[in-house]
Amino acid sequence: MKVLLLSDVYKQGVAGEVVTVADGYARNYLIPKKLAAKATPQELLRADQLRQNAAARKADLEGRLNDLARQIDGTELVFGRRAANTGKLFGSVTTGDIADALHTKTGVDINRRRISQQALREVGTFIIPVRLGSETSPTLRVVVVREEELASYLAGKTPAPEVVEIAAEAPTEAEADSAAE
């Protein structure tokens, strides 16, 4: 029997697809649970409308994500942490800390998993990409200073630590060429 899936069904397909399934599976499980409907011409027209609505919602979401990306691009976040004389932190600055600080500073609440970085474990300035939208990839400038230097850095008396690491999502051309050999 041909059915139109109304929602995603494991091992069968995604919502809006027309699939062929066993008659008993369709009559006894999919249709009573409103997971599918029999593929009639009316239902197929309804499926086209559902797909168009889903595409419009997806485009709207993508536009909002790109607006957020432009809003947070280049934001500087400063963290004061205890550190050894060598510059190694006694703790770390995690992606959760970065997401919380970004929310406090800009009001933009993003999931910590969208921040493309492992925990920062040393003093310095880090350029960290954030995965939002497909149009732009915003970067955050994260400055980690010693606790005792935090007040003087915020007052502008201490210069920013030099960029220790630039986090990149994709390898450079030279790295890609050397990996291919």
C-alpha positions in Angstrom: 0.0 0.0 0.0 1.2 3.5 -0.8 1.1 5.9 2.1 2.0 9.5 2.6 4.1 9.9 5.8 2.8 12.7 8.0 5.8 12.5 10.4 9.2 10.9 10.4 9.0 7.1 10.8 12.1 5.1 11.7 13.4 3.0 8.7 10.5 4.2 6.5 11.1 7.8 5.6 10.6 11.4 6.5 7.4 13.5 6.7 6.0 14.3 3.2 7.4 11.2 1.5 5.2 8.7 -0.3 6.4 5.2 0.5 5.2 1.7 -0.1 4.6 -0.4 3.0 2.9 -3.7 3.9 -0.9 -3.3 4.0 -1.2 -4.6 7.6 1.5 -2.2 8.8 -0.3 0.7 7.2 -3.8 -0.3 8.4 -2.8 -1.4 11.9 0.0 0.9 12.9 0.7 3.9 10.7 -2.8 5.2 9.9 -4.3 4.7 13.4 -1.4 6.5 15.1 -1.7 9.4 12.5 1.9 8.8 11.3 0.7 8.3 7.7 -2.3 8.6 5.4 -3.3 6.7 2.4 -1.8 8.2 -0.7 -4.8 9.7 -2.5 -4.7 12.6 -4.9 -6.0 14.9 -2.2 -3.4 13.8 0.3 -0.7 14.3 -2.3 -1.8 17.9 -2.8 -1.8 18.3 0.9 1.8 16.9 1.0 2.9 19.5 -1.5 1.5 22.3 0.6 3.2 20.8 3.7 6.5 20.8 1.9 6.1 24.4 0.8 5.3 25.5 4.3 8.3 23.6 5.7 10.6 25.2 3.1 9.2 28.7 4.1 9.8 27.9 7.8 13.3 26.7 7.1 14.1 29.8 5.1 12.8 32.0 7.9 14.9 30.2 10.5 18.0 30.4 8.3 17.4 34.2 8.0 17.1 34.6 11.7 20.3 32.6 12.3 22.2 34.7 9.8 20.9 37.9 11.6 22.2 36.5 14.9 25.5 35.6 13.3 25.9 39.2 12.1 25.0 40.5 15.6 27.6 38.5 17.5 30.4 38.6 15.0 33.6 40.1 16.5 32.3 40.2 20.0 35.1 40.3 22.6 34.7 38.2 25.8 37.2 38.6 28.7 37.8 36.0 31.3 39.9 36.3 34.4 41.3 32.9 35.6 43.9 31.7 38.1 47.0 30.8 36.1 50.6 29.6 36.7 53.6 31.7 35.8 53.9 29.7 32.6 50.5 30.9 31.5 48.7 27.5 32.0 45.3 27.9 33.7 44.5 26.0 36.9 41.1 25.4 35.4 39.8 26.1 31.9 37.4 28.3 30.0 34.8 26.0 28.6 32.3 26.4 25.7 29.6 26.7 28.4 31.4 29.6 30.0 31.8 31.3 26.6 28.0 30.8 25.8 27.0 32.2 29.2 29.3 35.2 28.8 28.0 35.8 25.3 24.4 35.7 26.6 25.3 38.1 29.4 27.0 40.6 27.1 24.8 40.5 24.0 21.6 38.9 25.1 22.0 36.2 22.4 21.5 32.7 23.9 23.2 30.0 21.8 23.8 26.4 22.5 27.3 25.7 23.8 27.7 23.0 21.1 27.6 25.6 18.4 30.9 27.0 19.6 33.7 25.4 17.7 36.4 25.0 20.3 37.7 22.7 23.0 38.2 24.2 26.5 40.8 26.9 26.7 43.6 26.1 29.1 46.1 28.9 28.8 46.3 32.7 29.0 46.0 34.5 25.6 43.7 35.8 22.9 41.7 33.2 21.0 39.6 33.6 17.8 36.8 31.1 18.0 34.3 30.4 15.2 30.6 29.8 16.0 28.4 27.6 13.8 25.3 29.6 13.0 23.5 29.8 9.7 25.1 29.0 6.3 25.7 32.5 5.1 28.3 33.6 7.6 30.4 32.0 10.3 30.8 34.6 13.1 33.9 34.6 15.2 34.3 35.6 18.9 37.4 37.1 20.3 38.0 35.4 23.7 40.7 37.0 25.9 41.9 35.0 28.9 44.0 36.9 31.5 45.2 36.2 35.0 42.7 37.1 37.7 45.0 39.7 39.2 45.4 41.4 35.8 41.7 41.4 34.9 40.9 44.8 36.5 43.8 46.5 34.8 43.0 44.9 31.4 39.4 46.1 31.6 40.6 49.6 32.6 42.8 49.6 29.5 46.1 49.7 31.3 47.3 46.2 30.3 47.6 45.4 26.6 45.8 42.4 25.3 47.7 39.1 25.2 48.9 38.2 21.8 46.8 35.8 19.7 47.9 32.4 20.9 45.7 30.3 18.6 43.3 30.9 15.8 40.8 28.1 15.7 39.9 27.1 12.2 37.1 24.7 11.1 38.7 23.6 7.9 42.4 22.9 7.2 44.4 25.4 5.2 45.4 24.6 1.6 49.0 23.7 2.7 47.7 21.3 5.4 45.2 19.8 3.0 48.0 19.2 0.4 50.4 17.7 3.0 47.6 15.4 4.2 46.8 14.2 0.7 50.4 13.2 0.1 
